[in-house]
Amino acid sequence: MSNIVREITPEEVLTKVKEKAAIQIIDVREPEEWVAGHIAEAILIPLNDVPASLDRFDTSKEIIMVCRSGARSYHACEFLKHNGIEAVNMEGGMLAWPGEIAR
């Protein structure tokens, strides 16, 4: 993988959530994965919908991309970067999320 995508640990994301930092968490999994459990503060935009949803990304905040394992969200970060939107990838995805799971 290229090194154009910045990454953040799940623990760092959890700290930002607890501190109510200016972040926007985007979950790029499919709806059925989302229903099974997600980060309460996240917004669902499935990976295939990202290209048509660029207006939903709040560039005034730090955008953090999430998926199950970190692979799809990494690709979403690459796509966003090529479209002028900076986003960071949460390493390990929901499999590594140490916080509460919303359902």
VMD Tcl script that builds the backbone (N, CA, C; Angstrom):
set m [mol new atoms 309]
animate dup $m
set s [atomselect $m all]
$s set {name element resname resid chain x y z} {
  {N N MET 1 A 0.844 -1.187 0.000}
  {CA C MET 1 A 0.000 0.000 0.000}
  {C C MET 1 A 0.885 1.245 0.000}
  {N N SER 2 A 0.392 2.284 -0.607}
  {CA C SER 2 A 1.153 3.527 -0.642}
  {C C SER 2 A 1.073 4.208 0.716}
  {N N ASN 3 A 1.946 5.158 0.921}
  {CA C ASN 3 A 1.942 5.840 2.207}
  {C C ASN 3 A 1.268 7.204 2.132}
  {N N ILE 4 A 0.332 7.370 1.192}
  {CA C ILE 4 A -0.355 8.658 1.103}
  {C C ILE 4 A -1.482 8.776 2.121}
  {N N VAL 5 A -1.860 7.675 2.743}
  {CA C VAL 5 A -2.966 7.688 3.698}
  {C C VAL 5 A -2.421 7.691 5.124}
  {N N ARG 6 A -2.842 8.680 5.893}
  {CA C ARG 6 A -2.469 8.709 7.310}
  {C C ARG 6 A -3.361 7.735 8.063}
  {N N GLU 7 A -2.817 7.149 9.122}
  {CA C GLU 7 A -3.597 6.208 9.914}
  {C C GLU 7 A -3.631 6.663 11.366}
  {N N ILE 8 A -4.658 6.215 12.067}
  {CA C ILE 8 A -4.867 6.555 13.463}
  {C C ILE 8 A -5.267 5.270 14.179}
  {N N THR 9 A -4.824 5.113 15.417}
  {CA C THR 9 A -5.179 3.894 16.140}
  {C C THR 9 A -6.607 4.000 16.675}
  {N N PRO 10 A -7.262 2.867 16.873}
  {CA C PRO 10 A -8.601 2.890 17.462}
  {C C PRO 10 A -8.603 3.560 18.841}
  {N N GLU 11 A -7.533 3.388 19.597}
  {CA C GLU 11 A -7.441 4.015 20.917}
  {C C GLU 11 A -7.414 5.535 20.798}
  {N N GLU 12 A -6.702 6.046 19.785}
  {CA C GLU 12 A -6.663 7.497 19.562}
  {C C GLU 12 A -8.043 8.016 19.164}
  {N N VAL 13 A -8.756 7.242 18.339}
  {CA C VAL 13 A -10.109 7.641 17.939}
  {C C VAL 13 A -11.016 7.672 19.162}
  {N N LEU 14 A -10.933 6.655 20.004}
  {CA C LEU 14 A -11.763 6.601 21.209}
  {C C LEU 14 A -11.495 7.814 22.103}
  {N N THR 15 A -10.232 8.191 22.243}
  {CA C THR 15 A -9.886 9.373 23.035}
  {C C THR 15 A -10.531 10.617 22.441}
  {N N LYS 16 A -10.463 10.762 21.123}
  {CA C LYS 16 A -11.072 11.922 20.462}
  {C C LYS 16 A -12.587 11.940 20.670}
  {N N VAL 17 A -13.227 10.772 20.605}
  {CA C VAL 17 A -14.675 10.683 20.839}
  {C C VAL 17 A -14.986 11.142 22.258}
  {N N LYS 18 A -14.243 10.634 23.228}
  {CA C LYS 18 A -14.481 10.980 24.637}
  {C C LYS 18 A -14.249 12.462 24.900}
  {N N GLU 19 A -13.281 13.054 24.189}
  {CA C GLU 19 A -12.966 14.476 24.365}
  {C C GLU 19 A -13.885 15.367 23.535}
  {N N LYS 20 A -14.795 14.746 22.793}
  {CA C LYS 20 A -15.703 15.475 21.905}
  {C C LYS 20 A -14.927 16.384 20.943}
  {N N ALA 21 A -13.848 15.827 20.394}
  {CA C ALA 21 A -13.015 16.551 19.435}
  {C C ALA 21 A -13.808 16.809 18.153}
  {N N ALA 22 A -13.309 17.744 17.355}
  {CA C ALA 22 A -13.962 18.080 16.083}
  {C C ALA 22 A -13.604 17.013 15.050}
  {N N ILE 23 A -14.332 15.900 15.102}
  {CA C ILE 23 A -14.091 14.798 14.173}
  {C C ILE 23 A -15.396 14.386 13.514}
  {N N GLN 24 A -15.264 13.747 12.366}
  {CA C GLN 24 A -16.402 13.126 11.685}
  {C C GLN 24 A -15.970 11.697 11.376}
  {N N ILE 25 A -16.666 10.729 11.962}
  {CA C ILE 25 A -16.346 9.324 11.732}
  {C C ILE 25 A -17.289 8.794 10.665}
  {N N ILE 26 A -16.707 8.273 9.581}
  {CA C ILE 26 A -17.483 7.713 8.476}
  {C C ILE 26 A -17.225 6.215 8.425}
  {N N ASP 27 A -18.285 5.437 8.504}
  {CA C ASP 27 A -18.214 3.973 8.437}
  {C C ASP 27 A -18.591 3.568 7.017}
  {N N VAL 28 A -17.672 2.893 6.317}
  {CA C VAL 28 A -17.904 2.552 4.908}
  {C C VAL 28 A -18.342 1.103 4.704}
  {N N ARG 29 A -18.765 0.447 5.787}
  {CA C ARG 29 A -19.251 -0.929 5.652}
  {C C ARG 29 A -20.654 -0.936 5.046}
  {N N GLU 30 A -21.167 -2.123 4.816}
  {CA C GLU 30 A -22.511 -2.284 4.267}
  {C C GLU 30 A -23.550 -2.153 5.388}
  {N N PRO 31 A -24.792 -1.798 5.040}
  {CA C PRO 31 A -25.831 -1.605 6.066}
  {C C PRO 31 A -26.002 -2.781 7.021}
  {N N GLU 32 A -25.901 -4.007 6.513}
  {CA C GLU 32 A -26.083 -5.158 7.406}
  {C C GLU 32 A -24.941 -5.269 8.420}
  {N N GLU 33 A -23.745 -4.826 8.040}
  {CA C GLU 33 A -22.621 -4.816 8.980}
  {C C GLU 33 A -22.834 -3.725 10.033}
  {N N TRP 34 A -23.323 -2.576 9.580}
  {CA C TRP 34 A -23.606 -1.427 10.450}
  {C C TRP 34 A -24.608 -1.810 11.541}
  {N N VAL 35 A -25.678 -2.483 11.135}
  {CA C VAL 35 A -26.730 -2.878 12.076}
  {C C VAL 35 A -26.178 -3.818 13.146}
  {N N ALA 36 A -25.218 -4.654 12.770}
  {CA C ALA 36 A -24.632 -5.614 13.715}
  {C C ALA 36 A -23.804 -4.924 14.796}
  {N N GLY 37 A -23.379 -3.687 14.547}
  {CA C GLY 37 A -22.628 -2.937 15.543}
  {C C GLY 37 A -21.738 -1.888 14.914}
  {N N HIS 38 A -21.773 -0.673 15.484}
  {CA C HIS 38 A -20.991 0.435 14.938}
  {C C HIS 38 A -20.617 1.406 16.060}
  {N N ILE 39 A -19.777 2.365 15.731}
  {CA C ILE 39 A -19.424 3.437 16.658}
  {C C ILE 39 A -20.604 4.400 16.672}
  {N N ALA 40 A -21.116 4.710 17.858}
  {CA C ALA 40 A -22.337 5.519 17.977}
  {C C ALA 40 A -22.235 6.854 17.241}
  {N N GLU 41 A -21.063 7.460 17.234}
  {CA C GLU 41 A -20.891 8.781 16.622}
  {C C GLU 41 A -20.666 8.720 15.111}
  {N N ALA 42 A -20.581 7.532 14.560}
  {CA C ALA 42 A -20.270 7.369 13.133}
  {C C ALA 42 A -21.487 7.613 12.244}
  {N N ILE 43 A -21.188 7.924 10.991}
  {CA C ILE 43 A -22.187 8.087 9.939}
  {C C ILE 43 A -21.939 6.974 8.928}
  {N N LEU 44 A -22.978 6.305 8.498}
  {CA C LEU 44 A -22.834 5.229 7.510}
  {C C LEU 44 A -22.864 5.793 6.094}
  {N N ILE 45 A -21.777 5.569 5.358}
  {CA C ILE 45 A -21.719 5.835 3.920}
  {C C ILE 45 A -20.999 4.631 3.315}
  {N N PRO 46 A -21.746 3.616 2.841}
  {CA C PRO 46 A -21.096 2.430 2.273}
  {C C PRO 46 A -20.073 2.813 1.200}
  {N N LEU 47 A -19.003 2.043 1.119}
  {CA C LEU 47 A -17.899 2.348 0.212}
  {C C LEU 47 A -18.362 2.676 -1.201}
  {N N ASN 48 A -19.284 1.900 -1.744}
  {CA C ASN 48 A -19.748 2.154 -3.113}
  {C C ASN 48 A -20.501 3.470 -3.250}
  {N N ASP 49 A -20.973 4.030 -2.129}
  {CA C ASP 49 A -21.703 5.302 -2.157}
  {C C ASP 49 A -20.802 6.511 -1.952}
  {N N VAL 50 A -19.548 6.293 -1.576}
  {CA C VAL 50 A -18.636 7.402 -1.282}
  {C C VAL 50 A -18.499 8.365 -2.464}
  {N N PRO 51 A -18.274 7.893 -3.706}
  {CA C PRO 51 A -18.105 8.845 -4.810}
  {C C PRO 51 A -19.287 9.801 -4.999}
  {N N ALA 52 A -20.490 9.346 -4.741}
  {CA C ALA 52 A -21.680 10.189 -4.918}
  {C C ALA 52 A -22.025 10.970 -3.654}
  {N N SER 53 A -21.214 10.824 -2.612}
  {CA C SER 53 A -21.543 11.425 -1.311}
  {C C SER 53 A -20.493 12.418 -0.829}
  {N N LEU 54 A -19.675 12.941 -1.722}
  {CA C LEU 54 A -18.586 13.818 -1.302}
  {C C LEU 54 A -19.083 15.038 -0.537}
  {N N ASP 55 A -20.295 15.486 -0.819}
  {CA C ASP 55 A -20.838 16.657 -0.126}
  {C C ASP 55 A -21.189 16.367 1.335}
  {N N ARG 56 A -21.182 15.119 1.731}
  {CA C ARG 56 A -21.500 14.750 3.118}
  {C C ARG 56 A -20.269 14.778 4.027}
  {N N PHE 57 A -19.091 14.972 3.446}
  {CA C PHE 57 A -17.864 14.997 4.230}
  {C C PHE 57 A -17.612 16.414 4.735}
  {N N ASP 58 A -17.480 16.562 6.052}
  {CA C ASP 58 A -17.292 17.864 6.688}
  {C C ASP 58 A -15.798 18.148 6.810}
  {N N THR 59 A -15.272 18.889 5.843}
  {CA C THR 59 A -13.830 19.138 5.804}
  {C C THR 59 A -13.366 20.118 6.880}
  {N N SER 60 A -14.301 20.695 7.641}
  {CA C SER 60 A -13.895 21.554 8.759}
  {C C SER 60 A -13.492 20.711 9.970}
  {N N LYS 61 A -13.737 19.400 9.888}
  {CA C LYS 61 A -13.405 18.477 10.967}
  {C C LYS 61 A -12.373 17.467 10.480}
  {N N GLU 62 A -11.743 16.770 11.422}
  {CA C GLU 62 A -10.869 15.659 11.057}
  {C C GLU 62 A -11.768 14.486 10.673}
  {N N ILE 63 A -11.625 14.002 9.455}
  {CA C ILE 63 A -12.455 12.906 8.953}
  {C C ILE 63 A -11.728 11.590 9.207}
  {N N ILE 64 A -12.415 10.684 9.897}
  {CA C ILE 64 A -11.844 9.379 10.238}
  {C C ILE 64 A -12.690 8.305 9.572}
  {N N MET 65 A -12.048 7.487 8.752}
  {CA C MET 65 A -12.736 6.442 8.006}
  {C C MET 65 A -12.589 5.103 8.720}
  {N N VAL 66 A -13.699 4.339 8.749}
  {CA C VAL 66 A -13.751 3.071 9.481}
  {C C VAL 66 A -14.424 2.006 8.618}
  {N N CYS 67 A -13.965 0.760 8.741}
  {CA C CYS 67 A -14.666 -0.388 8.149}
  {C C CYS 67 A -14.482 -1.570 9.105}
  {N N ARG 68 A -14.593 -2.782 8.608}
  {CA C ARG 68 A -14.462 -3.947 9.485}
  {C C ARG 68 A -13.017 -4.161 9.920}
  {N N SER 69 A -12.080 -4.144 8.940}
  {CA C SER 69 A -10.688 -4.466 9.253}
  {C C SER 69 A -9.700 -3.355 8.911}
  {N N GLY 70 A -10.149 -2.317 8.222}
  {CA C GLY 70 A -9.270 -1.218 7.845}
  {C C GLY 70 A -8.934 -1.161 6.372}
  {N N ALA 71 A -9.287 -2.192 5.599}
  {CA C ALA 71 A -8.928 -2.227 4.175}
  {C C ALA 71 A -9.843 -1.339 3.328}
  {N N ARG 72 A -11.147 -1.502 3.463}
  {CA C ARG 72 A -12.078 -0.680 2.673}
  {C C ARG 72 A -11.943 0.798 3.027}
  {N N SER 73 A -11.781 1.075 4.306}
  {CA C SER 73 A -11.649 2.473 4.719}
  {C C SER 73 A -10.346 3.071 4.193}
  {N N TYR 74 A -9.300 2.262 4.076}
  {CA C TYR 74 A -8.042 2.724 3.490}
  {C C TYR 74 A -8.273 3.141 2.041}
  {N N HIS 75 A -8.982 2.299 1.293}
  {CA C HIS 75 A -9.274 2.628 -0.111}
  {C C HIS 75 A -10.147 3.871 -0.213}
  {N N ALA 76 A -11.073 4.035 0.722}
  {CA C ALA 76 A -11.906 5.240 0.736}
  {C C ALA 76 A -11.041 6.473 0.973}
  {N N CYS 77 A -10.061 6.374 1.873}
  {CA C CYS 77 A -9.150 7.491 2.131}
  {C C CYS 77 A -8.361 7.858 0.878}
  {N N GLU 78 A -7.887 6.835 0.159}
  {CA C GLU 78 A -7.162 7.095 -1.092}
  {C C GLU 78 A -8.055 7.828 -2.082}
  {N N PHE 79 A -9.289 7.354 -2.247}
  {CA C PHE 79 A -10.232 7.988 -3.170}
  {C C PHE 79 A -10.483 9.438 -2.763}
  {N N LEU 80 A -10.733 9.657 -1.485}
  {CA C LEU 80 A -11.006 11.011 -1.002}
  {C C LEU 80 A -9.818 11.924 -1.250}
  {N N LYS 81 A -8.603 11.438 -0.972}
  {CA C LYS 81 A -7.404 12.250 -1.178}
  {C C LYS 81 A -7.288 12.673 -2.639}
  {N N HIS 82 A -7.575 11.748 -3.552}
  {CA C HIS 82 A -7.521 12.073 -4.984}
  {C C HIS 82 A -8.602 13.072 -5.377}
  {N N ASN 83 A -9.582 13.264 -4.513}
  {CA C ASN 83 A -10.654 14.225 -4.754}
  {C C ASN 83 A -10.544 15.438 -3.829}
  {N N GLY 84 A -9.363 15.637 -3.259}
  {CA C GLY 84 A -9.087 16.835 -2.479}
  {C C GLY 84 A -9.613 16.840 -1.054}
  {N N ILE 85 A -9.978 15.677 -0.525}
  {CA C ILE 85 A -10.487 15.589 0.847}
  {C C ILE 85 A -9.513 14.760 1.675}
  {N N GLU 86 A -8.990 15.369 2.738}
  {CA C GLU 86 A -8.072 14.660 3.629}
  {C C GLU 86 A -8.870 13.835 4.627}
  {N N ALA 87 A -8.515 12.582 4.774}
  {CA C ALA 87 A -9.152 11.702 5.750}
  {C C ALA 87 A -8.085 10.775 6.312}
  {N N VAL 88 A -8.310 10.292 7.525}
  {CA C VAL 88 A -7.391 9.335 8.136}
  {C C VAL 88 A -8.095 8.000 8.295}
  {N N ASN 89 A -7.332 6.940 8.216}
  {CA C ASN 89 A -7.868 5.586 8.299}
  {C C ASN 89 A -7.674 5.038 9.710}
  {N N MET 90 A -8.747 4.481 10.287}
  {CA C MET 90 A -8.616 3.846 11.599}
  {C C MET 90 A -8.038 2.447 11.404}
  {N N GLU 91 A -6.822 2.244 11.912}
  {CA C GLU 91 A -6.129 0.960 11.784}
  {C C GLU 91 A -6.944 -0.169 12.407}
  {N N GLY 92 A -7.025 -1.276 11.705}
  {CA C GLY 92 A -7.667 -2.465 12.265}
  {C C GLY 92 A -9.181 -2.478 12.224}
  {N N GLY 93 A -9.786 -1.345 11.880}
  {CA C GLY 93 A -11.238 -1.270 11.750}
  {C C GLY 93 A -11.997 -1.624 13.021}
  {N N MET 94 A -13.259 -1.987 12.839}
  {CA C MET 94 A -14.126 -2.310 13.974}
  {C C MET 94 A -13.631 -3.533 14.744}
  {N N LEU 95 A -12.867 -4.395 14.079}
  {CA C LEU 95 A -12.311 -5.561 14.776}
  {C C LEU 95 A -11.397 -5.128 15.924}
  {N N ALA 96 A -10.810 -3.931 15.802}
  {CA C ALA 96 A -9.880 -3.438 16.816}
  {C C ALA 96 A -10.496 -2.362 17.717}
  {N N TRP 97 A -11.753 -2.007 17.501}
  {CA C TRP 97 A -12.392 -0.917 18.255}
  {C C TRP 97 A -12.520 -1.281 19.735}
  {N N PRO 98 A -11.914 -0.473 20.633}
  {CA C PRO 98 A -11.953 -0.778 22.058}
  {C C PRO 98 A -13.146 -0.167 22.799}
  {N N GLY 99 A -13.900 0.672 22.107}
  {CA C GLY 99 A -15.011 1.364 22.760}
  {C C GLY 99 A -16.314 0.597 22.682}
  {N N GLU 100 A -17.378 1.277 23.101}
  {CA C GLU 100 A -18.699 0.665 23.072}
  {C C GLU 100 A -19.165 0.474 21.635}
  {N N ILE 101 A -20.021 -0.523 21.451}
  {CA C ILE 101 A -20.599 -0.822 20.144}
  {C C ILE 101 A -22.084 -0.464 20.207}
  {N N ALA 102 A -22.511 0.411 19.303}
  {CA C ALA 102 A -23.933 0.776 19.228}
  {C C ALA 102 A -24.639 -0.169 18.272}
  {N N ARG 103 A -25.903 -0.470 18.578}
  {CA C ARG 103 A -26.693 -1.340 17.703}
  {C C ARG 103 A -28.052 -0.731 17.487}
}
mol reanalyze $m
mol bondsrecalc $m
mol representation Tube
mol addrep $m
